[in-house]
Amino acid sequence: MRFLMTQSLLSSWKYQFNDFSKYDDREEEFEENAHKSFLQTLRREPIETSEAMQNGIDFENLVVDICKGTPGLQSHDWYNAASEVAEIVKGSQFQYAAKKEVTIGGIDFLLYGKLDSLKAGIVNDIKFTRNYAVGKFFDSPQHPMYMECVPEATAFNYVVSNGKRIWQETYRRDECRPIREIIEEFIGYLKTSGLYEIYTANWKARGD
Protein backbone atom coordinates (compact mmCIF):
# COMPACT_ATOMS: atom_id res chain seq x y z
CA MET A 1 0.00 0.00 0.00
CA ARG A 2 1.36 3.39 -1.03
CA PHE A 3 0.21 6.73 0.32
CA LEU A 4 0.17 10.02 -1.55
CA MET A 5 2.27 12.85 -0.13
CA THR A 6 2.06 16.42 -1.44
CA GLN A 7 3.71 19.67 -0.47
CA SER A 8 0.29 21.27 -0.01
CA LEU A 9 -0.59 18.74 2.71
CA LEU A 10 2.75 19.31 4.43
CA SER A 11 2.40 23.09 4.10
CA SER A 12 -1.07 22.98 5.65
CA TRP A 13 0.33 20.98 8.56
CA LYS A 14 3.27 23.32 9.11
CA TYR A 15 1.09 26.45 8.87
CA GLN A 16 -0.53 25.51 12.20
CA PHE A 17 2.75 26.25 13.95
CA ASN A 18 3.20 29.76 12.60
CA ASP A 19 3.59 32.62 15.04
CA PHE A 20 0.15 34.25 15.16
CA SER A 21 1.01 36.54 18.10
CA LYS A 22 1.01 39.59 15.79
CA TYR A 23 -2.77 39.28 15.71
CA ASP A 24 -2.90 40.06 19.44
CA ASP A 25 -6.37 39.25 20.79
CA ARG A 26 -7.17 37.19 17.66
CA GLU A 27 -4.17 34.88 18.05
CA GLU A 28 -6.23 31.94 19.29
CA GLU A 29 -8.75 32.44 16.50
CA PHE A 30 -6.03 32.24 13.84
CA GLU A 31 -4.49 29.16 15.49
CA GLU A 32 -7.87 27.45 15.58
CA ASN A 33 -8.61 28.31 11.95
CA ALA A 34 -5.19 27.02 10.86
CA HIS A 35 -5.86 23.71 12.60
CA LYS A 36 -9.34 23.43 11.08
CA SER A 37 -7.89 24.10 7.64
CA PHE A 38 -5.30 21.38 8.15
CA LEU A 39 -7.98 18.88 9.18
CA GLN A 40 -9.99 19.75 6.08
CA THR A 41 -6.93 19.12 3.94
CA LEU A 42 -6.16 15.87 5.78
CA ARG A 43 -9.71 14.67 5.19
CA ARG A 44 -9.52 15.88 1.56
CA GLU A 45 -12.63 17.97 2.04
CA PRO A 46 -13.39 20.76 -0.44
CA ILE A 47 -11.89 24.07 0.64
CA GLU A 48 -13.47 27.31 -0.47
CA THR A 49 -11.19 29.40 -2.65
CA SER A 50 -10.13 32.48 -0.70
CA GLU A 51 -9.37 35.85 -2.23
CA ALA A 52 -5.65 35.24 -1.69
CA MET A 53 -5.84 31.87 -3.42
CA GLN A 54 -7.77 33.32 -6.36
CA ASN A 55 -5.26 36.15 -6.71
CA GLY A 56 -2.49 33.57 -6.97
CA ILE A 57 -4.37 31.63 -9.64
CA ASP A 58 -5.19 34.76 -11.62
CA PHE A 59 -1.63 36.10 -11.48
CA GLU A 60 -0.11 32.82 -12.63
CA ASN A 61 -2.63 32.58 -15.48
CA LEU A 62 -1.71 36.12 -16.53
CA VAL A 63 1.98 35.21 -16.61
CA VAL A 64 1.30 32.13 -18.75
CA ASP A 65 -0.93 34.13 -21.11
CA ILE A 66 1.84 36.70 -21.57
CA CYS A 67 4.28 33.88 -22.35
CA LYS A 68 1.81 32.61 -24.98
CA GLY A 69 1.58 36.07 -26.55
CA THR A 70 -2.12 36.46 -25.80
CA PRO A 71 -3.17 39.93 -27.01
CA GLY A 72 -5.04 42.61 -25.07
CA LEU A 73 -3.45 42.11 -21.66
CA GLN A 74 -1.64 45.44 -21.30
CA SER A 75 -4.52 47.10 -19.45
CA HIS A 76 -4.34 44.62 -16.57
CA ASP A 77 -3.25 46.20 -13.27
CA TRP A 78 -0.65 43.46 -12.78
CA TYR A 79 0.65 43.46 -16.35
CA ASN A 80 4.06 45.03 -15.73
CA ALA A 81 4.93 42.75 -12.83
CA ALA A 82 3.55 39.70 -14.63
CA SER A 83 5.66 40.59 -17.67
CA GLU A 84 8.80 40.54 -15.52
CA VAL A 85 7.88 37.08 -14.26
CA ALA A 86 7.10 35.96 -17.81
CA GLU A 87 10.64 36.94 -18.86
CA ILE A 88 11.98 34.55 -16.21
CA VAL A 89 9.76 31.57 -16.99
CA LYS A 90 9.17 31.83 -20.75
CA GLY A 91 10.26 28.70 -22.58
CA SER A 92 9.42 26.55 -19.56
CA GLN A 93 7.52 23.32 -19.26
CA PHE A 94 4.44 24.60 -17.41
CA GLN A 95 2.45 22.50 -14.93
CA TYR A 96 4.97 19.69 -15.14
CA ALA A 97 3.79 16.69 -13.10
CA ALA A 98 6.62 15.33 -10.96
CA LYS A 99 6.45 12.22 -8.80
CA LYS A 100 8.68 9.75 -7.04
CA GLU A 101 8.18 6.58 -5.03
CA VAL A 102 10.02 6.47 -1.72
CA THR A 103 9.96 4.39 1.45
CA ILE A 104 10.32 6.28 4.72
CA GLY A 105 10.14 4.61 8.11
CA GLY A 106 8.82 1.45 6.52
CA ILE A 107 5.94 3.28 4.80
CA ASP A 108 5.66 3.51 1.02
CA PHE A 109 4.86 6.97 -0.32
CA LEU A 110 4.22 8.48 -3.72
CA LEU A 111 5.57 12.04 -3.68
CA TYR A 112 3.65 14.17 -6.15
CA GLY A 113 3.49 17.77 -7.24
CA LYS A 114 2.78 19.99 -10.22
CA LEU A 115 5.56 22.44 -11.01
CA ASP A 116 4.55 25.89 -12.21
CA SER A 117 7.66 26.02 -14.38
CA LEU A 118 10.64 23.79 -15.14
CA LYS A 119 13.33 25.44 -17.23
CA ALA A 120 16.98 24.48 -17.77
CA GLY A 121 17.17 22.57 -14.49
CA ILE A 122 15.49 25.35 -12.49
CA VAL A 123 12.10 24.86 -10.86
CA ASN A 124 10.28 28.20 -10.75
CA ASP A 125 7.25 28.60 -8.51
CA ILE A 126 5.08 31.67 -9.05
CA LYS A 127 3.71 33.22 -5.86
CA PHE A 128 1.38 36.16 -5.32
CA THR A 129 1.35 37.78 -1.90
CA ARG A 130 0.42 41.19 -0.54
CA ASN A 131 3.23 41.03 2.02
CA TYR A 132 6.70 39.72 1.28
CA ALA A 133 9.79 39.58 3.48
CA VAL A 134 13.15 38.08 2.55
CA GLY A 135 13.28 34.41 3.50
CA LYS A 136 9.50 34.08 3.61
CA PHE A 137 9.65 30.57 2.14
CA PHE A 138 12.75 29.30 3.95
CA ASP A 139 10.78 26.75 6.02
CA SER A 140 8.42 25.74 3.21
CA PRO A 141 8.36 22.00 2.42
CA GLN A 142 7.76 22.86 -1.24
CA HIS A 143 11.35 23.24 -2.41
CA PRO A 144 12.58 20.12 -0.56
CA MET A 145 9.67 18.12 -2.00
CA TYR A 146 10.13 19.23 -5.59
CA MET A 147 13.88 18.89 -5.54
CA GLU A 148 13.40 15.28 -4.43
CA CYS A 149 10.89 14.68 -7.23
CA VAL A 150 13.03 16.29 -9.96
CA PRO A 151 16.55 14.80 -9.66
CA GLU A 152 17.84 16.79 -12.63
CA ALA A 153 16.92 20.13 -11.02
CA THR A 154 19.81 22.15 -9.60
CA ALA A 155 17.80 24.90 -7.87
CA PHE A 156 14.32 25.97 -6.85
CA ASN A 157 13.32 29.58 -7.40
CA TYR A 158 10.30 31.26 -5.81
CA VAL A 159 9.24 34.10 -8.11
CA VAL A 160 7.12 36.33 -5.90
CA SER A 161 4.97 39.34 -6.74
CA ASN A 162 2.49 41.66 -5.09
CA GLY A 163 1.21 42.77 -8.49
CA LYS A 164 3.53 45.77 -8.61
CA ARG A 165 7.04 44.40 -8.19
CA ILE A 166 8.74 41.03 -8.02
CA TRP A 167 11.26 39.25 -5.82
CA GLN A 168 13.17 36.00 -6.24
CA GLU A 169 14.08 33.60 -3.45
CA THR A 170 16.30 30.77 -4.63
CA TYR A 171 17.48 27.58 -2.96
CA ARG A 172 20.16 25.28 -4.33
CA ARG A 173 19.83 21.54 -3.86
CA ASP A 174 22.39 21.52 -1.04
CA GLU A 175 20.36 24.19 0.78
CA CYS A 176 17.19 22.08 0.88
CA ARG A 177 16.36 20.16 4.02
CA PRO A 178 15.80 16.48 3.14
CA ILE A 179 12.09 15.96 2.51
CA ARG A 180 12.40 12.58 4.21
CA GLU A 181 13.05 14.30 7.53
CA ILE A 182 9.99 16.52 7.12
CA ILE A 183 7.78 13.56 6.24
CA GLU A 184 9.07 11.60 9.24
CA GLU A 185 8.12 14.51 11.51
CA PHE A 186 4.71 14.77 9.84
CA ILE A 187 3.93 11.07 10.32
CA GLY A 188 5.13 11.29 13.92
CA TYR A 189 2.77 14.21 14.52
CA LEU A 190 -0.15 12.31 12.99
CA LYS A 191 0.48 9.27 15.17
CA THR A 192 0.86 11.18 18.43
CA SER A 193 -2.21 13.30 17.60
CA GLY A 194 -4.43 10.32 16.76
CA LEU A 195 -4.76 11.45 13.14
CA TYR A 196 -2.72 8.80 11.35
CA GLU A 197 -5.74 6.65 10.45
CA ILE A 198 -7.43 9.68 8.87
CA TYR A 199 -4.38 10.12 6.66
CA THR A 200 -4.17 6.47 5.64
CA ALA A 201 -7.90 6.36 4.89
CA ASN A 202 -7.89 9.42 2.65
CA TRP A 203 -4.47 9.49 0.99
CA LYS A 204 -4.10 6.08 -0.65
CA ALA A 205 -2.16 6.43 -3.89
CA ARG A 206 -4.14 5.52 -7.00
CA GLY A 207 -3.56 2.00 -8.16
CA ASP A 208 -3.29 0.62 -4.64
N, C-alpha and C positions, 0 to 999 in steps of 0.2 A: 504493500500500500504506500503510495506516494502522496505527499501533501503539498499543495500550492503555497508558495511564499512570494509575496510582492513587497516592493518598497512602500507602497501606499498603506498596507497593513502595518508594517513596522513603524512608519511615520506617525500613524494614528496612535499607536501604542506609546511612542516616545513623547508625543505632544502632551500627554497627560502630566508629564513631569516638568513641564515648562515653569518658569517663575512667573506667576500671575500676581505677584505682590504689587505691581505697578497699578493694578486696578483697585487698590485700597479696599473699600468696603464691599466690592464685588468680587474679591479674590476667590471666595468659596464658590460663588456662582460659576465663574469661569472654570474652576477645577472640576466641578460637577458636570458641566456641559462637555468638557474635554473627555471625561470618563464615559459619559453617555454616547458620545460620538464614536469612541473606540469600540464600545460594545455593539453599536450598530454595524460598524465595519466588520467586527469579528463574526457577527451573525449573518453578514452579507445582506443586510436589510437595505432597501433603497434609502438614499440620503438626498434630501432636497438640495438642489444647486443653489449655493449662496451667491450673493453679488460678487464676492471676491473670486469664487470659482468661475463664474461666468465671465468676469473680466479676463481671467487667465486664458480661457478658451477663446474668447474673441480676439485677444491680442495675438495669440499664436496663429489663429486662422488668418489674421491680417498679414502677419509676416510671411506665411506660406503663399498667400495670394500675391504679395509683392514679388516673391521669388518666381512665381509663375508668369508674371507680367500682366496680371489682370488689370484692365484699364479702369479709370474713374475712382481711384482710391485716394487721390491727393487731398481731398477735402476732409478726410478723417482726422480727428483730433490727435490721434496717436501716430499719424503717418510718418513723421520725421524720425521718431524713435524706432518705429517698426522697420523703417528702411535701413537704419543702422544695424539692427539685428539681422535683417535679410542679407546684408553684405557679408556677415559672418557665416551664415548657415547656407547660403545659396550653393547649389551643387551637391547638397547632402542627400542621403537616403532618409526620407522622412517617415516617422512612425514605424521604425524598424523594430520588429518583434525579436527580442533576445531571450533565450532561455538556457538553463543548464540544470542537469540532474546532479545532486550532491547528497551525501549521507553525513549527517551531523548528529553526534550523540546516539547513534544507532537508529535514527529516523531518516527515512528517505524523503527528500524534498525536490520539488521542481521549482527552481527560481525562475521568475518570469517578469518581464517588463517591456513596455513599448518606449523606445527612444524617440524623443522629438527629432533629433538630428544626429546622424553618424557621418562624419566627413574626415577622410584622411587620418583615421585612427583617433579622432577626437569625438567624444560624445558631447553634444551641446544640448543643454536642457533650458528651454525658454520659460522664464518666470515673470509674472506680473505681480507687483506688490506696491502698495502705497507708501510703505516705510521700509527702507533698506539701510542696513548697517554692515560694514565690512565684517566678513566672517559669519554672516547670518546662517549659512548652510553648513558650517563646519561639522556639526553633530548629526547632520542628516544621514539616514541610512541609504539614501538614493545613490550617491556616487560609489560607495562600497559595493552595493548590489549590482549596479550596472557594469562596473569594472570586472566583477566576477563573471558576469554573463557574457562579456565581450572580451575574450582574451587578447584580441589583436589591438584593443584600444590602449593608448599610452597616457591619456589624460581625460578628465571629465571637466567640462566647463559650464558653469551656470551663467546664462546670459539673462540678466535681470533688468527690468524696466518698470518705471512708474508711469509710463506713457509720455514722458517728456525727455528723459535722459536714460542712458543705459550704464550698467556696470557689468564686469565680468569677474567671476570668482572661480578659480581653476585649481584642481587637485590632480597631481600626478599619481600614478599607480602606487608608488611607494609612500604616498601620503594618505592613502585610504586605509582605514581600520578594516581588518579582515571581517567580511560579512558573516563568516561562521561564528565569530565571537558574539556579534549582535544577535544572531538567531539563537544561539545558546542561551543568552540572557533572556530573550523573549519567551522561549519555551519554559525556562525556569520560572519566570513571572507567571505564566499561564498555570503552571502546575501548583505553585504555592497559593495562587488566588482562586483555585477551583474552576478555572476557565478552560483548561486543556481539552476537555471533552467537547466543549462548544467549538473549539478550533477544528478538532479532528472530524466533527460531524459536518462542518460547513466548508472545509477547504480541501476536500479530496481532489487530487489532480484528475483531470479527465483521462479516461482509459483505464482507471483503476476500479 
